[in-house]
Amino acid sequence: MPVQWPVTPRPGQAETAEQLATLIEQGHRVLFSAPTGWGKTHCVIAALVEAKTLPAVWLVRSLALGPRVAEDAALWGLVSFVAAGREKMCPLAPRLGSAVHDFCRFAKFKCRYAKLARISATDWRELRERAQREGFCPYYAQDLVYSDVFVQNYNRPLRRWVKALIVDEAHNIALPEERIVKISQLAEAVASARMHVSARALKALENLIRYTLVKDGSLDVFLDEETKGEILRHYHELLVENPERARELHPLVTLLNAVAAYVEGERVSIFKPPRVPLFRPAILVTATPLLPLPVSIDAEVRVPWERKIPAFIVSDVSSKFEEFDTRMVLKYKRLLFAVAKRARRVLVFAASERIAKELRAWANYEETQPPKDWEGVALLRARGRFAEGVDIEAESVIVAGAPFLPPEISDRLARHYRTQGYEEPVRLAIDAPMLSTLLQCIGRAWRDPKKDPPTVYLADWRFARYKELLQEWMDIKRECSIEELER
């Protein structure tokens, strides 16, 4: 018997939900794609209800998306809970920072909150407040809260018994986990370790810091295993004896445990392979099924785009390292000026810190969410904190440079994927992160399909390689030059 929708389903929604329900009843992993604003969330919830596959875990890349899922679930009469990670939940996190993860793993016996309580709560904030008053662990208590739909971040391990898994914005599971550490933090970590490691280890660490100060690019952590082991032993001792001091050492430990790292200016980007949810039945939900995914798919349900985003490929610019000189910088500035003359709101995504540095003087807002009535130019990093989970309505979007990962990082990720037995390891390491970042950025400017989409300028000749792939989602008018846009 068909389920009763709490909202009037749009044309095709009920039929698609029935199709999804049949597939997950059969235990399949399904890729479900439909345009932005089509109503994918209600469609998936209807499928879960019809297939009787509740409770379910709903994975989101950004916790900001959790309340939206919870609100839709509430319309179906379902109980939901939005769970957070340790850095938001743990009462010790303000003191320990990111080191709280390792403290929980290696020194849990020292934690005064290491006890559980089974209570009801509506979200992680309420649970955290109660835990601080009553003295139990709010992070692990989340898994004991009753819910039909349990919403959590991609990187939080699955600990609940569930009947189905939903991966929202599934194109993002191809993105490696990226953390930013400042060189000054690494220097402070070395200073903290100075009195507790051997002279040989200290010399190796000081050489590492010097290397980061003089050379941008891939960072080869050239410490031998004995030195790494000495530093990690000291870190684990501090987690037990003096956790606050362990916090000072944590940035260095993060670097030592990375698959790859890249220095750009004062920042070190540290990469780890993505956490891949291997679970069936599952529905992987996306608006843009353009990528290879690091999981096998049993079936696909696709709703085609009827309205596409108009786009131009600007073919005489590139953020490619060896091509990015003073003449190229001038071209990017000319492009921004040409677009800003036509549009009241221009959203610019810089593919790298080098481009952001050159365009900074032109921006009215940088690395922040502008107010609703904003005008001018908003400049964001392509993989920055505001490139996901926020809505910034704009008339034009400039993607300034193709947001590839640094080639050395892609090479290391490809080697890792190959050793893990993934299909298409090179595409997973190169194409998937770039395209996923691109689509994520552009999606910030167009969330309501009833409104006109922004005009997008893909400002890098390398986008032309993906023209056929992008045509399914974008209406690429043509390839053009800066001079054509200035006319």
HUVENGI-V252969 format. One record per residue. RES is the residue in three letters. SS is DSSP state (hx for helix, st for strand, lp for the rest). PHI is phi in whole degrees, -180 to 180 (NA if undefined). Layout:
res:RES ss:SS phi:PHI
res:RES ss:SS phi:PHI
//
This chain:
res:MET ss:lp phi:NA
res:PRO ss:lp phi:-60
res:VAL ss:lp phi:-75
res:GLN ss:lp phi:-92
res:TRP ss:lp phi:-79
res:PRO ss:lp phi:-78
res:VAL ss:lp phi:-126
res:THR ss:lp phi:-72
res:PRO ss:lp phi:-67
res:ARG ss:lp phi:-75
res:PRO ss:lp phi:-55
res:GLY ss:lp phi:93
res:GLN ss:hx phi:-67
res:ALA ss:hx phi:-62
res:GLU ss:hx phi:-65
res:THR ss:hx phi:-67
res:ALA ss:hx phi:-62
res:GLU ss:hx phi:-63
res:GLN ss:hx phi:-64
res:LEU ss:hx phi:-64
res:ALA ss:hx phi:-60
res:THR ss:hx phi:-61
res:LEU ss:hx phi:-69
res:ILE ss:hx phi:-77
res:GLU ss:hx phi:-60
res:GLN ss:lp phi:-84
res:GLY ss:lp phi:82
res:HIS ss:lp phi:-86
res:ARG ss:st phi:-101
res:VAL ss:st phi:-117
res:LEU ss:st phi:-95
res:PHE ss:st phi:-115
res:SER ss:st phi:-125
res:ALA ss:lp phi:-158
res:PRO ss:lp phi:-62
res:THR ss:lp phi:-55
res:GLY ss:lp phi:80
res:TRP ss:lp phi:-72
res:GLY ss:lp phi:103
res:LYS ss:hx phi:-64
res:THR ss:hx phi:-63
res:HIS ss:hx phi:-61
res:CYS ss:hx phi:-63
res:VAL ss:hx phi:-69
res:ILE ss:hx phi:-61
res:ALA ss:hx phi:-59
res:ALA ss:hx phi:-65
res:LEU ss:hx phi:-64
res:VAL ss:hx phi:-66
res:GLU ss:hx phi:-66
res:ALA ss:hx phi:-83
res:LYS ss:lp phi:56
res:THR ss:lp phi:-112
res:LEU ss:lp phi:-112
res:PRO ss:lp phi:-77
res:ALA ss:st phi:-136
res:VAL ss:st phi:-97
res:TRP ss:st phi:-117
res:LEU ss:st phi:-89
res:VAL ss:st phi:-129
res:ARG ss:lp phi:-75
res:SER ss:lp phi:-117
res:LEU ss:hx phi:-64
res:ALA ss:hx phi:-62
res:LEU ss:hx phi:-81
res:GLY ss:hx phi:-58
res:PRO ss:hx phi:-60
res:ARG ss:hx phi:-65
res:VAL ss:hx phi:-63
res:ALA ss:hx phi:-63
res:GLU ss:hx phi:-64
res:ASP ss:hx phi:-67
res:ALA ss:hx phi:-63
res:ALA ss:hx phi:-63
res:LEU ss:hx phi:-63
res:TRP ss:lp phi:-90
res:GLY ss:lp phi:75
res:LEU ss:lp phi:-97
res:VAL ss:lp phi:-90
res:SER ss:st phi:-127
res:PHE ss:st phi:-142
res:VAL ss:st phi:-102
res:ALA ss:lp phi:-97
res:ALA ss:lp phi:-119
res:GLY ss:lp phi:-84
res:ARG ss:hx phi:-61
res:GLU ss:hx phi:-66
res:LYS ss:hx phi:-94
res:MET ss:hx phi:-92
res:CYS ss:lp phi:-69
res:PRO ss:lp phi:-62
res:LEU ss:lp phi:-88
res:ALA ss:hx phi:-59
res:PRO ss:hx phi:-59
res:ARG ss:hx phi:-87
res:LEU ss:hx phi:-102
res:GLY ss:hx phi:60
res:SER ss:hx phi:-67
res:ALA ss:hx phi:-69
res:VAL ss:hx phi:-62
res:HIS ss:hx phi:-64
res:ASP ss:hx phi:-72
res:PHE ss:hx phi:-59
res:CYS ss:hx phi:-66
res:ARG ss:hx phi:-78
res:PHE ss:hx phi:-109
res:ALA ss:lp phi:-135
res:LYS ss:hx phi:-59
res:PHE ss:hx phi:-63
res:LYS ss:hx phi:-92
res:CYS ss:lp phi:-83
res:ARG ss:lp phi:-75
res:TYR ss:lp phi:-99
res:ALA ss:lp phi:-78
res:LYS ss:lp phi:-148
res:LEU ss:lp phi:-108
res:ALA ss:lp phi:-143
res:ARG ss:lp phi:-100
res:ILE ss:lp phi:-135
res:SER ss:lp phi:-95
res:ALA ss:lp phi:-158
res:THR ss:lp phi:-94
res:ASP ss:st phi:-157
res:TRP ss:hx phi:-66
res:ARG ss:hx phi:-66
res:GLU ss:hx phi:-62
res:LEU ss:hx phi:-65
res:ARG ss:hx phi:-62
res:GLU ss:hx phi:-63
res:ARG ss:hx phi:-67
res:ALA ss:hx phi:-64
res:GLN ss:hx phi:-66
res:ARG ss:hx phi:-77
res:GLU ss:hx phi:-102
res:GLY ss:lp phi:80
res:PHE ss:lp phi:-118
res:CYS ss:lp phi:-84
res:PRO ss:hx phi:-74
res:TYR ss:hx phi:-65
res:TYR ss:hx phi:-77
res:ALA ss:hx phi:-65
res:GLN ss:hx phi:-56
res:ASP ss:hx phi:-72
res:LEU ss:hx phi:-99
res:VAL ss:lp phi:-75
res:TYR ss:lp phi:-68
res:SER ss:lp phi:-163
res:ASP ss:lp phi:-81
res:VAL ss:st phi:-126
res:PHE ss:st phi:-105
res:VAL ss:st phi:-97
res:GLN ss:st phi:-148
res:ASN ss:st phi:-73
res:TYR ss:lp phi:-51
res:ASN ss:lp phi:-86
res:ARG ss:lp phi:-84
res:PRO ss:lp phi:-60
res:LEU ss:lp phi:-80
res:ARG ss:lp phi:-121
res:ARG ss:lp phi:-98
res:TRP ss:lp phi:-82
res:VAL ss:lp phi:-141
res:LYS ss:lp phi:-100
res:ALA ss:st phi:-156
res:LEU ss:st phi:-124
res:ILE ss:st phi:-117
res:VAL ss:st phi:-113
res:ASP ss:lp phi:-80
res:GLU ss:lp phi:47
res:ALA ss:hx phi:-65
res:HIS ss:hx phi:-59
res:ASN ss:hx phi:-77
res:ILE ss:hx phi:-71
res:ALA ss:hx phi:-82
res:LEU ss:lp phi:-84
res:PRO ss:lp phi:-69
res:GLU ss:st phi:-73
res:GLU ss:st phi:-125
res:ARG ss:st phi:-122
res:ILE ss:st phi:-109
res:VAL ss:st phi:-124
res:LYS ss:st phi:-81
res:ILE ss:hx phi:-60
res:SER ss:hx phi:-62
res:GLN ss:hx phi:-68
res:LEU ss:hx phi:-65
res:ALA ss:hx phi:-64
res:GLU ss:hx phi:-65
res:ALA ss:hx phi:-64
res:VAL ss:hx phi:-64
res:ALA ss:hx phi:-62
res:SER ss:hx phi:-65
res:ALA ss:hx phi:-85
res:ARG ss:lp phi:-54
res:MET ss:lp phi:-87
res:HIS ss:lp phi:-127
res:VAL ss:lp phi:-121
res:SER ss:lp phi:-68
res:ALA ss:hx phi:-62
res:ARG ss:hx phi:-65
res:ALA ss:hx phi:-66
res:LEU ss:hx phi:-64
res:LYS ss:hx phi:-62
res:ALA ss:hx phi:-63
res:LEU ss:hx phi:-67
res:GLU ss:hx phi:-64
res:ASN ss:hx phi:-64
res:LEU ss:hx phi:-63
res:ILE ss:hx phi:-64
res:ARG ss:hx phi:-59
res:TYR ss:hx phi:-62
res:THR ss:hx phi:-67
res:LEU ss:hx phi:-79
res:VAL ss:hx phi:-109
res:LYS ss:lp phi:-142
res:ASP ss:lp phi:-77
res:GLY ss:st phi:124
res:SER ss:st phi:-60
res:LEU ss:lp phi:-105
res:ASP ss:lp phi:-84
res:VAL ss:lp phi:-79
res:PHE ss:lp phi:-88
res:LEU ss:lp phi:-101
res:ASP ss:lp phi:-72
res:GLU ss:hx phi:-63
res:GLU ss:hx phi:-64
res:THR ss:hx phi:-66
res:LYS ss:hx phi:-59
res:GLY ss:hx phi:-61
res:GLU ss:hx phi:-63
res:ILE ss:hx phi:-66
res:LEU ss:hx phi:-66
res:ARG ss:hx phi:-62
res:HIS ss:hx phi:-62
res:TYR ss:hx phi:-62
res:HIS ss:hx phi:-67
res:GLU ss:hx phi:-65
res:LEU ss:hx phi:-65
res:LEU ss:hx phi:-56
res:VAL ss:hx phi:-85
res:GLU ss:hx phi:-88
res:ASN ss:lp phi:-152
res:PRO ss:hx phi:-58
res:GLU ss:hx phi:-64
res:ARG ss:hx phi:-70
res:ALA ss:hx phi:-61
res:ARG ss:hx phi:-58
res:GLU ss:hx phi:-65
res:LEU ss:hx phi:-86
res:HIS ss:hx phi:-58
res:PRO ss:hx phi:-56
res:LEU ss:hx phi:-68
res:VAL ss:hx phi:-64
res:THR ss:hx phi:-60
res:LEU ss:hx phi:-64
res:LEU ss:hx phi:-65
res:ASN ss:lp phi:-92
res:ALA ss:lp phi:-77
res:VAL ss:lp phi:-75
res:ALA ss:st phi:-155
res:ALA ss:st phi:-145
res:TYR ss:st phi:-142
res:VAL ss:st phi:-99
res:GLU ss:st phi:-143
res:GLY ss:lp phi:67
res:GLU ss:lp phi:-91
res:ARG ss:st phi:-114
res:VAL ss:st phi:-116
res:SER ss:st phi:-90
res:ILE ss:st phi:-114
res:PHE ss:st phi:-116
res:LYS ss:st phi:-130
res:PRO ss:lp phi:-59
res:PRO ss:lp phi:-66
res:ARG ss:lp phi:-81
res:VAL ss:lp phi:-99
res:PRO ss:lp phi:-79
res:LEU ss:lp phi:-94
res:PHE ss:lp phi:-151
res:ARG ss:lp phi:-137
res:PRO ss:lp phi:-73
res:ALA ss:st phi:-150
res:ILE ss:st phi:-121
res:LEU ss:st phi:-99
res:VAL ss:st phi:-104
res:THR ss:st phi:-157
res:ALA ss:lp phi:-90
res:THR ss:lp phi:-137
res:PRO ss:lp phi:-82
res:LEU ss:lp phi:-106
res:LEU ss:lp phi:-117
res:PRO ss:lp phi:-72
res:LEU ss:lp phi:-113
res:PRO ss:lp phi:-81
res:VAL ss:lp phi:-138
res:SER ss:lp phi:-81
res:ILE ss:lp phi:-114
res:ASP ss:lp phi:-89
res:ALA ss:st phi:-155
res:GLU ss:st phi:-135
res:VAL ss:st phi:-121
res:ARG ss:st phi:-127
res:VAL ss:lp phi:-104
res:PRO ss:lp phi:-71
res:TRP ss:lp phi:-75
res:GLU ss:lp phi:-95
res:ARG ss:lp phi:-121
res:LYS ss:lp phi:-109
res:ILE ss:st phi:-85
res:PRO ss:st phi:-68
res:ALA ss:st phi:-147
res:PHE ss:st phi:-124
res:ILE ss:st phi:-98
res:VAL ss:st phi:-86
res:SER ss:lp phi:-93
res:ASP ss:lp phi:-112
res:VAL ss:lp phi:-132
res:SER ss:lp phi:-164
res:SER ss:lp phi:-94
res:LYS ss:lp phi:-55
res:PHE ss:hx phi:-53
res:GLU ss:hx phi:-74
res:GLU ss:hx phi:-102
res:PHE ss:lp phi:-88
res:ASP ss:lp phi:-117
res:THR ss:hx phi:-64
res:ARG ss:hx phi:-66
res:MET ss:hx phi:-69
res:VAL ss:hx phi:-58
res:LEU ss:hx phi:-61
res:LYS ss:hx phi:-64
res:TYR ss:hx phi:-62
res:LYS ss:hx phi:-66
res:ARG ss:hx phi:-64
res:LEU ss:hx phi:-62
res:LEU ss:hx phi:-61
res:PHE ss:hx phi:-65
res:ALA ss:hx phi:-64
res:VAL ss:hx phi:-72
res:ALA ss:hx phi:-65
res:LYS ss:hx phi:-68
res:ARG ss:hx phi:-97
res:ALA ss:lp phi:-121
res:ARG ss:lp phi:-77
res:ARG ss:st phi:-128
res:VAL ss:st phi:-122
res:LEU ss:st phi:-104
res:VAL ss:st phi:-114
res:PHE ss:st phi:-110
res:ALA ss:st phi:-85
res:ALA ss:lp phi:-72
res:SER ss:lp phi:-151
res:GLU ss:hx phi:-65
res:ARG ss:hx phi:-61
res:ILE ss:hx phi:-70
res:ALA ss:hx phi:-58
res:LYS ss:hx phi:-61
res:GLU ss:hx phi:-75
res:LEU ss:hx phi:-97
res:ARG ss:hx phi:-57
res:ALA ss:hx phi:-66
res:TRP ss:hx phi:-90
res:ALA ss:lp phi:-90
res:ASN ss:lp phi:-84
res:TYR ss:st phi:-137
res:GLU ss:st phi:-136
res:GLU ss:lp phi:47
res:THR ss:lp phi:-155
res:GLN ss:lp phi:-88
res:PRO ss:lp phi:-65
res:PRO ss:lp phi:-67
res:LYS ss:lp phi:-61
res:ASP ss:lp phi:-96
res:TRP ss:lp phi:-69
res:GLU ss:lp phi:-142
res:GLY ss:st phi:108
res:VAL ss:st phi:-123
res:ALA ss:st phi:-112
res:LEU ss:st phi:-110
res:LEU ss:st phi:-127
res:ARG ss:st phi:-82
res:ALA ss:lp phi:-63
res:ARG ss:lp phi:-118
res:GLY ss:lp phi:-84
res:ARG ss:lp phi:-69
res:PHE ss:lp phi:-101
res:ALA ss:lp phi:-88
res:GLU ss:lp phi:-149
res:GLY ss:lp phi:75
res:VAL ss:lp phi:-130
res:ASP ss:lp phi:-116
res:ILE ss:lp phi:-130
res:GLU ss:lp phi:-66
res:ALA ss:lp phi:-144
res:GLU ss:lp phi:-87
res:SER ss:st phi:-137
res:VAL ss:st phi:-128
res:ILE ss:st phi:-110
res:VAL ss:st phi:-97
res:ALA ss:st phi:-84
res:GLY ss:lp phi:101
res:ALA ss:lp phi:-75
res:PRO ss:lp phi:-81
res:PHE ss:lp phi:-69
res:LEU ss:lp phi:-69
res:PRO ss:lp phi:-53
res:PRO ss:hx phi:-57
res:GLU ss:hx phi:-65
res:ILE ss:hx phi:-69
res:SER ss:hx phi:-60
res:ASP ss:hx phi:-60
res:ARG ss:hx phi:-68
res:LEU ss:hx phi:-64
res:ALA ss:hx phi:-61
res:ARG ss:hx phi:-64
res:HIS ss:hx phi:-64
res:TYR ss:hx phi:-62
res:ARG ss:hx phi:-65
res:THR ss:hx phi:-68
res:GLN ss:lp phi:-85
res:GLY ss:lp phi:84
res:TYR ss:lp phi:-71
res:GLU ss:lp phi:-77
res:GLU ss:lp phi:51
res:PRO ss:hx phi:-62
res:VAL ss:hx phi:-70
res:ARG ss:hx phi:-64
res:LEU ss:hx phi:-64
res:ALA ss:hx phi:-86
res:ILE ss:hx phi:-109
res:ASP ss:hx phi:-71
res:ALA ss:hx phi:-60
res:PRO ss:hx phi:-62
res:MET ss:hx phi:-66
res:LEU ss:hx phi:-66
res:SER ss:hx phi:-62
res:THR ss:hx phi:-63
res:LEU ss:hx phi:-58
res:LEU ss:hx phi:-67
res:GLN ss:hx phi:-62
res:CYS ss:hx phi:-64
res:ILE ss:hx phi:-63
res:GLY ss:hx phi:-63
res:ARG ss:lp phi:-65
res:ALA ss:lp phi:-96
res:TRP ss:lp phi:-145
res:ARG ss:lp phi:-110
res:ASP ss:lp phi:-111
res:PRO ss:lp phi:-68
res:LYS ss:lp phi:-76
res:LYS ss:lp phi:-96
res:ASP ss:lp phi:-67
res:PRO ss:lp phi:-72
res:PRO ss:lp phi:-74
res:THR ss:st phi:-88
res:VAL ss:st phi:-109
res:TYR ss:st phi:-115
res:LEU ss:st phi:-87
res:ALA ss:st phi:-93
res:ASP ss:lp phi:-174
res:TRP ss:hx phi:-62
res:ARG ss:hx phi:-69
res:PHE ss:hx phi:-64
res:ALA ss:hx phi:-61
res:ARG ss:hx phi:-62
res:TYR ss:hx phi:-109
res:LYS ss:hx phi:-57
res:GLU ss:hx phi:-63
res:LEU ss:hx phi:-66
res:LEU ss:hx phi:-74
res:GLN ss:lp phi:-61
res:GLU ss:lp phi:-66
res:TRP ss:lp phi:-113
res:MET ss:st phi:-117
res:ASP ss:st phi:-98
res:ILE ss:st phi:-78
res:LYS ss:st phi:-65
res:ARG ss:st phi:-174
res:GLU ss:st phi:-90
res:CYS ss:st phi:-145
res:SER ss:lp phi:-106
res:ILE ss:hx phi:-59
res:GLU ss:hx phi:-59
res:GLU ss:hx phi:-64
res:LEU ss:hx phi:-73
res:GLU ss:hx phi:-79
res:ARG ss:lp phi:-74
//
